[in-house]
Amino acid sequence: MIPESPFASATLEAMLGALPVPAYTNDLRGYVTWQNAAARAVGGDLRGVHYSKAVPPDELPRARETWAAVTLSGATRRRTGAYRGAGGELVSLEVIVSPIRVNGSIVGVFGIAIPSNGLPRRSATEELSPRQLDVLRLLVQAKSTSEIAADLSLAPETVRNHVRSLLKALGARSRLEATLVALRDGVVTLDLD
């Protein structure tokens, strides 16, 4: 039986279900409560399964350290390592996990998994202009239009035009999706330390 999740809802599926990057949630016990289609394609349907079943035995100590850091300290963590793929094969993933809070309490974990083993990647990011790449790097830092405009000495409308162009070039429907595509393609990285 798949455990009920207090944070997995139709809204979560609507917002993240079609993202091109694997995304998932776990409850505090470590059981997968939700996966988008990209996560199921990479790792199989793990809903109701403990996260440790997706990790090879030699990787478990590091995975448990990451889990503890997120669930106990509330920190966002990144870990690159081997995971079991949908067919049982090992795949290399960069996993970024963050706590999910409800009323100030950690109730679970949200993660994205960026394939790092040569899985097919989109080439659209290779065609971005240097200025579009500048804007994209600032989007990944969760900067607003006005912050990006100030950082790059541009008018806010110019930034909005660059963002629209980025979304179109990347086939993304939102800034979040554009950020995830850029992370997946290795165009930008997150500095979590």
Backbone bond lengths (Angstrom), bond angles and torsions (degrees), N, CA, C in turn:
res aa  C-N    CA-C-N  psi(-1)  N-CA   C-N-CA  omega(-1)  CA-C   N-CA-C  phi
1 M - - - 1.455 - - 1.526 109.19 -
2 I 1.309 116.07 136.84 1.458 121.42 179.23 1.522 108.59 -82.69
3 P 1.359 116.92 124.78 1.467 118.58 -179.30 1.524 111.81 -64.95
4 E 1.310 115.83 144.58 1.462 121.54 177.17 1.524 108.74 -73.48
5 S 1.293 116.71 137.38 1.457 121.19 -178.90 1.523 110.18 -110.67
6 P 1.336 118.18 134.51 1.455 119.93 178.81 1.522 112.80 -73.38
7 F 1.333 118.04 -12.68 1.455 119.99 -175.94 1.520 113.00 -118.50
8 A 1.316 119.32 -10.19 1.460 121.44 176.15 1.519 107.57 -86.62
9 S 1.321 115.63 120.30 1.457 119.59 -177.14 1.514 109.76 -146.01
10 A 1.311 115.71 179.23 1.455 119.89 176.49 1.522 110.14 -59.86
11 T 1.323 116.99 -32.23 1.458 120.78 179.17 1.525 110.54 -66.11
12 L 1.324 117.17 -43.86 1.455 121.40 178.01 1.528 110.14 -59.61
13 E 1.310 116.67 -47.14 1.468 120.25 178.84 1.518 110.71 -62.14
14 A 1.318 117.57 -41.56 1.466 120.86 -179.84 1.519 111.36 -64.37
15 M 1.329 117.14 -37.82 1.461 120.97 -177.21 1.526 112.63 -79.38
16 L 1.322 117.41 -40.19 1.464 120.43 -169.41 1.523 114.54 -118.60
17 G 1.302 116.87 -8.82 1.460 120.24 -174.54 1.515 114.76 -61.23
18 A 1.312 117.92 -35.00 1.462 120.84 -176.72 1.523 114.03 -97.92
19 L 1.334 117.01 6.11 1.460 118.65 179.35 1.524 110.00 -60.56
20 P 1.336 117.14 145.45 1.460 119.94 -178.23 1.527 113.25 -79.97
21 V 1.312 117.66 1.82 1.458 123.01 -179.43 1.527 108.11 -115.20
22 P 1.345 117.44 136.91 1.463 119.26 178.33 1.525 112.32 -57.59
23 A 1.337 116.26 131.10 1.462 122.80 178.42 1.522 107.61 -136.48
24 Y 1.340 115.59 148.67 1.464 119.80 -176.13 1.522 109.89 -157.06
25 T 1.327 116.08 165.68 1.461 122.19 170.84 1.521 108.38 -129.73
26 N 1.327 114.69 151.50 1.464 122.62 174.71 1.522 107.68 -127.48
27 D 1.339 116.27 150.25 1.456 118.70 171.05 1.530 108.32 -81.88
28 L 1.324 117.78 177.99 1.466 120.99 -176.81 1.525 113.64 -66.27
29 R 1.314 116.46 -20.05 1.465 119.16 177.28 1.526 111.54 -80.23
30 G 1.322 117.06 -12.48 1.462 120.91 179.00 1.511 114.17 102.65
31 Y 1.321 118.15 4.84 1.454 121.29 -178.97 1.530 110.33 -85.77
32 V 1.323 116.07 137.50 1.462 121.74 178.66 1.525 107.93 -69.54
33 T 1.323 115.77 125.58 1.462 120.54 -179.12 1.526 112.98 -108.51
34 W 1.338 116.56 -19.58 1.468 120.42 -179.44 1.512 108.47 -157.81
35 Q 1.333 116.56 144.27 1.461 123.63 172.95 1.521 107.90 -141.89
36 N 1.340 115.55 143.99 1.455 117.06 171.73 1.531 108.37 -84.59
37 A 1.327 116.44 174.82 1.466 121.19 -176.77 1.529 111.59 -60.62
38 A 1.334 117.40 -37.65 1.467 120.05 179.85 1.525 110.95 -64.32
39 A 1.328 118.20 -37.46 1.471 121.37 178.13 1.527 110.51 -67.19
40 R 1.327 116.64 -41.05 1.469 119.33 178.82 1.528 110.87 -66.16
41 A 1.344 117.56 -34.50 1.462 120.73 178.91 1.524 111.58 -66.53
42 V 1.322 117.07 -37.79 1.468 120.64 -178.70 1.523 111.71 -79.33
43 G 1.330 117.84 -47.61 1.460 120.79 -171.70 1.505 116.18 -112.29
44 G 1.311 118.21 0.32 1.452 120.77 -174.53 1.525 110.09 83.20
45 D 1.312 115.82 174.58 1.464 120.61 -179.83 1.523 108.65 -80.83
46 L 1.320 116.09 106.94 1.467 121.96 -177.10 1.521 112.58 -106.36
47 R 1.319 118.08 7.58 1.453 119.83 -179.88 1.520 109.81 -59.18
48 G 1.346 115.25 127.63 1.451 120.96 -178.33 1.521 113.65 89.11
49 V 1.334 116.98 -1.15 1.469 122.56 -178.24 1.527 108.76 -106.58
50 H 1.324 117.90 143.57 1.463 121.98 177.30 1.529 109.25 -69.82
51 Y 1.345 116.36 140.61 1.463 120.74 -176.59 1.528 112.49 -55.83
52 S 1.321 117.90 -29.22 1.466 121.15 -176.87 1.524 112.58 -63.60
53 K 1.336 117.79 -21.80 1.466 121.32 178.92 1.532 111.06 -70.25
54 A 1.328 117.55 -19.29 1.464 121.31 179.54 1.522 112.30 -92.82
55 V 1.337 116.26 -1.08 1.465 121.09 -174.87 1.524 109.39 -113.54
56 P 1.350 118.33 128.93 1.468 119.71 176.23 1.535 110.46 -61.78
57 P 1.345 118.13 150.86 1.468 121.47 -176.36 1.527 114.71 -52.43
58 D 1.322 117.98 -39.37 1.466 119.49 -178.43 1.518 113.01 -71.32
59 E 1.321 117.95 -15.86 1.466 122.20 179.48 1.542 112.02 -96.01
60 L 1.334 117.03 -10.91 1.472 120.72 -174.29 1.529 114.28 -58.90
61 P 1.333 120.61 -43.18 1.467 118.16 -179.84 1.531 113.01 -57.45
62 R 1.326 117.69 -44.16 1.470 120.62 178.89 1.523 111.04 -66.97
63 A 1.324 117.17 -39.00 1.465 120.62 178.84 1.529 110.23 -63.78
64 R 1.323 116.84 -40.16 1.467 120.53 179.45 1.532 111.10 -67.60
65 E 1.323 117.31 -37.33 1.471 120.45 176.36 1.525 110.34 -61.55
66 T 1.327 115.84 -43.98 1.466 120.05 178.58 1.520 110.06 -62.92
67 W 1.334 117.07 -45.01 1.464 121.57 179.70 1.528 110.43 -58.05
68 A 1.330 117.03 -46.31 1.465 121.13 -179.04 1.527 111.11 -63.73
69 A 1.322 117.14 -41.30 1.467 119.88 -179.54 1.522 110.93 -61.62
70 V 1.323 116.58 -38.79 1.471 120.19 -178.23 1.522 111.17 -75.95
71 T 1.322 117.21 -46.75 1.469 119.48 -173.12 1.525 113.29 -80.84
72 L 1.320 117.82 -27.64 1.466 119.95 -178.65 1.522 112.89 -94.58
73 S 1.334 117.22 -41.29 1.464 119.17 -177.10 1.521 112.53 -98.21
74 G 1.331 116.86 -13.78 1.459 119.44 -179.81 1.514 112.90 76.44
75 A 1.325 117.90 18.77 1.461 122.01 -178.98 1.519 110.55 -88.36
76 T 1.328 116.15 151.90 1.453 121.14 170.16 1.524 106.94 -86.75
77 R 1.317 116.25 134.88 1.461 120.70 -177.14 1.519 110.60 -131.67
78 R 1.320 114.02 154.92 1.461 122.09 176.95 1.521 107.53 -124.25
79 R 1.322 115.05 138.92 1.458 120.18 177.76 1.513 109.26 -143.37
80 T 1.308 117.23 130.95 1.454 121.62 174.53 1.517 107.19 -106.79
81 G 1.315 115.96 130.85 1.459 119.03 -179.71 1.510 111.42 -173.68
82 A 1.319 114.15 -176.76 1.458 121.17 -179.60 1.528 109.92 -87.23
83 Y 1.317 115.34 142.57 1.456 123.13 176.46 1.518 107.69 -137.42
84 R 1.322 116.20 157.50 1.459 119.49 176.82 1.528 108.85 -78.64
85 G 1.322 115.25 131.46 1.453 121.27 177.52 1.518 110.95 -84.30
86 A 1.318 115.76 177.88 1.463 122.01 -176.28 1.527 111.92 -58.79
87 G 1.339 117.76 -31.54 1.460 121.43 -179.65 1.520 113.27 -98.47
88 G 1.333 117.39 10.96 1.452 121.29 -179.71 1.522 114.08 91.97
89 E 1.329 116.74 -11.23 1.463 120.97 178.27 1.522 110.22 -70.39
90 L 1.329 116.77 158.96 1.460 120.04 176.77 1.522 109.34 -87.64
91 V 1.315 115.88 135.14 1.460 121.82 175.62 1.519 107.84 -125.03
92 S 1.316 115.28 146.64 1.461 120.38 177.97 1.521 108.39 -93.58
93 L 1.335 115.44 126.42 1.459 120.68 -178.29 1.517 110.27 -132.30
94 E 1.309 115.98 144.14 1.454 121.51 166.67 1.521 105.38 -98.48
95 V 1.320 116.78 113.79 1.456 122.25 -176.22 1.523 108.75 -106.20
96 I 1.320 115.92 128.76 1.462 121.87 176.60 1.519 106.71 -115.69
97 V 1.334 116.15 120.18 1.463 120.88 -175.77 1.521 110.67 -122.50
98 S 1.318 114.95 140.65 1.462 122.28 179.67 1.515 109.27 -134.79
99 P 1.335 116.14 150.10 1.466 118.59 177.56 1.524 111.06 -71.71
100 I 1.321 115.20 148.85 1.459 122.00 171.68 1.520 105.85 -104.68
101 R 1.322 115.16 125.41 1.465 119.86 -178.60 1.532 110.34 -113.05
102 V 1.316 114.50 140.10 1.459 122.02 172.44 1.522 105.63 -128.54
103 N 1.323 116.33 121.82 1.464 122.10 -177.29 1.529 112.06 52.30
104 G 1.330 115.96 39.26 1.456 121.55 176.33 1.518 115.76 83.91
105 S 1.319 118.13 -9.23 1.467 121.41 -179.48 1.528 110.20 -102.02
106 I 1.309 116.60 141.05 1.467 120.80 176.23 1.520 107.89 -73.98
107 V 1.338 116.02 124.18 1.465 121.24 -178.44 1.522 112.33 -116.83
108 G 1.322 116.59 -6.48 1.458 119.85 -178.62 1.505 110.71 176.19
109 V 1.322 114.77 -166.56 1.457 122.35 -176.22 1.518 109.13 -134.25
110 F 1.328 116.21 138.84 1.464 123.08 172.12 1.514 107.42 -111.84
111 G 1.309 117.31 136.03 1.453 119.69 179.07 1.506 112.88 -139.46
112 I 1.322 114.48 154.81 1.461 121.25 168.34 1.517 106.19 -123.82
113 A 1.314 116.20 149.57 1.453 122.01 -178.24 1.520 107.96 -126.08
114 I 1.315 115.82 118.05 1.457 120.68 -177.61 1.519 108.46 -102.48
115 P 1.336 117.30 112.84 1.469 119.32 179.77 1.525 110.66 -58.28
116 S 1.335 115.78 133.63 1.458 119.64 -179.80 1.521 111.14 -127.57
117 N 1.331 117.04 27.02 1.455 120.23 -177.52 1.523 113.32 -121.82
118 G 1.317 116.43 33.25 1.453 118.81 175.80 1.511 114.82 80.29
119 L 1.323 118.36 16.84 1.453 119.21 174.42 1.525 108.71 -63.11
120 P 1.310 118.11 156.63 1.463 119.29 -177.25 1.523 112.13 -53.11
121 R 1.304 114.99 134.48 1.461 120.90 179.72 1.523 108.62 -125.87
122 R 1.302 114.56 151.96 1.458 119.12 178.00 1.515 108.88 -76.02
123 S 1.325 116.14 146.84 1.459 120.30 -179.48 1.522 112.03 -100.17
124 A 1.324 117.36 1.42 1.467 120.19 -176.79 1.520 111.74 -58.61
125 T 1.328 117.28 -34.26 1.463 119.42 -178.19 1.520 111.65 -65.09
126 E 1.326 117.07 -23.68 1.463 120.25 178.87 1.528 111.81 -69.56
127 E 1.320 117.55 -19.29 1.456 121.74 -176.47 1.531 113.14 -98.02
128 L 1.320 118.04 5.15 1.461 120.55 -179.41 1.521 110.43 -76.20
129 S 1.320 115.35 146.02 1.467 120.42 177.64 1.527 109.40 -73.71
130 P 1.341 117.47 161.31 1.472 119.31 177.11 1.535 112.52 -56.13
131 R 1.324 118.20 -38.24 1.468 120.61 180.00 1.524 110.38 -68.78
132 Q 1.335 117.28 -40.00 1.460 119.85 177.00 1.527 110.57 -62.25
133 L 1.321 116.88 -38.45 1.463 120.18 176.88 1.521 111.16 -64.25
134 D 1.341 116.78 -38.61 1.468 120.19 176.34 1.530 110.40 -60.07
135 V 1.327 115.77 -46.25 1.467 120.73 179.81 1.526 110.00 -63.50
136 L 1.328 116.56 -42.48 1.462 121.09 -179.78 1.527 111.07 -61.80
137 R 1.311 117.68 -43.01 1.476 120.85 178.67 1.531 111.31 -60.24
138 L 1.321 116.33 -36.88 1.463 119.91 178.86 1.530 111.35 -76.00
139 L 1.337 117.32 -32.25 1.471 120.15 174.03 1.523 110.70 -61.25
140 V 1.322 116.32 -40.18 1.465 120.73 179.59 1.519 110.72 -62.40
141 Q 1.315 116.85 -28.39 1.466 121.42 177.41 1.532 111.52 -83.17
142 A 1.340 116.38 7.28 1.469 123.39 178.49 1.526 112.25 63.29
143 K 1.316 116.24 34.27 1.462 119.71 178.32 1.527 109.61 -82.86
144 S 1.313 114.98 147.37 1.465 121.59 179.19 1.527 109.66 -79.85
145 T 1.304 114.93 169.42 1.466 120.02 177.88 1.518 110.88 -56.54
146 S 1.330 117.37 -45.79 1.468 119.74 -178.21 1.529 111.37 -67.49
147 E 1.333 118.18 -35.15 1.468 120.42 177.14 1.524 111.45 -67.47
148 I 1.331 116.37 -40.71 1.465 120.16 177.80 1.521 109.58 -64.40
149 A 1.326 116.27 -43.28 1.473 120.29 179.23 1.526 110.57 -58.78
150 A 1.323 116.80 -44.54 1.469 120.20 179.85 1.526 110.99 -65.51
151 D 1.334 117.07 -44.46 1.468 121.13 -178.44 1.528 112.06 -62.64
152 L 1.332 116.79 -36.20 1.463 120.46 -176.10 1.527 113.43 -102.45
153 S 1.318 117.29 4.49 1.469 122.70 -178.00 1.530 111.36 54.51
154 L 1.332 114.48 49.71 1.459 121.73 178.62 1.522 109.25 -122.01
155 A 1.317 115.47 161.52 1.462 120.47 173.20 1.531 108.20 -75.40
156 P 1.332 117.62 145.78 1.469 120.01 178.63 1.535 113.04 -54.40
157 E 1.328 117.51 -37.82 1.464 119.56 179.46 1.528 111.13 -65.73
158 T 1.321 117.25 -34.06 1.466 120.40 176.30 1.527 110.11 -65.02
159 V 1.318 116.71 -41.01 1.469 120.79 177.52 1.524 109.59 -62.98
160 R 1.334 117.42 -44.68 1.466 120.01 178.95 1.528 110.67 -59.87
161 N 1.333 117.38 -38.39 1.470 120.48 176.97 1.527 111.04 -63.64
162 H 1.333 116.36 -42.72 1.467 119.76 178.03 1.527 110.77 -63.13
163 V 1.331 116.65 -41.36 1.463 120.34 179.73 1.524 109.80 -63.16
164 R 1.336 117.89 -44.60 1.471 120.91 178.17 1.526 110.32 -59.55
165 S 1.326 116.67 -42.83 1.471 120.67 178.87 1.526 111.19 -64.03
166 L 1.326 116.21 -41.15 1.464 120.72 177.96 1.528 110.91 -60.99
167 L 1.325 116.01 -48.00 1.455 120.11 -178.95 1.525 110.52 -58.71
168 K 1.317 116.37 -43.91 1.467 120.57 179.93 1.526 110.59 -65.17
169 A 1.330 117.40 -46.69 1.467 121.29 -178.18 1.527 111.88 -62.67
170 L 1.326 116.75 -35.59 1.454 121.00 -177.05 1.521 113.15 -90.91
171 G 1.331 116.64 -5.20 1.458 120.04 -177.39 1.515 111.55 66.69
172 A 1.334 115.93 30.07 1.466 121.58 -176.66 1.527 110.11 -101.10
173 R 1.338 115.26 150.60 1.465 120.58 179.10 1.515 112.79 -101.11
174 S 1.334 116.50 -8.65 1.462 119.40 -177.74 1.518 109.49 -150.88
175 R 1.334 115.06 167.60 1.465 120.27 175.80 1.521 110.35 -62.92
176 L 1.324 116.51 -38.59 1.465 120.38 179.13 1.524 110.17 -61.80
177 E 1.312 116.97 -46.69 1.463 119.75 -179.52 1.526 110.66 -63.51
178 A 1.323 118.42 -39.88 1.473 121.40 177.18 1.525 110.15 -62.07
179 T 1.325 116.64 -40.45 1.464 121.33 178.23 1.525 110.39 -62.44
180 L 1.325 117.14 -44.82 1.458 120.47 -178.59 1.526 111.82 -66.82
181 V 1.316 117.45 -37.65 1.466 120.59 176.39 1.527 109.44 -63.29
182 A 1.324 116.93 -43.39 1.469 120.87 179.93 1.526 111.11 -64.49
183 L 1.323 117.56 -39.44 1.470 121.16 176.86 1.523 110.05 -66.39
184 R 1.314 115.89 -45.16 1.469 120.46 179.95 1.517 111.33 -59.51
185 D 1.322 116.67 -41.24 1.460 121.27 -177.38 1.517 112.92 -81.81
186 G 1.324 117.31 -2.82 1.458 120.21 178.26 1.516 114.18 74.94
187 V 1.331 117.86 14.28 1.453 121.97 179.75 1.523 110.45 -70.01
188 V 1.327 115.74 -36.33 1.461 122.28 178.77 1.522 108.19 -134.82
189 T 1.314 116.02 163.48 1.456 121.28 176.47 1.529 108.18 -130.83
190 L 1.319 115.05 157.54 1.458 121.08 175.33 1.511 108.54 -92.92
191 D 1.306 117.03 133.07 1.457 120.91 174.55 1.518 107.77 -101.01
192 L 1.342 115.86 98.05 1.463 120.70 -176.22 1.513 113.28 -95.67
193 D 1.320 117.48 -7.12 1.463 119.67 -176.92 1.498 112.89 -92.87
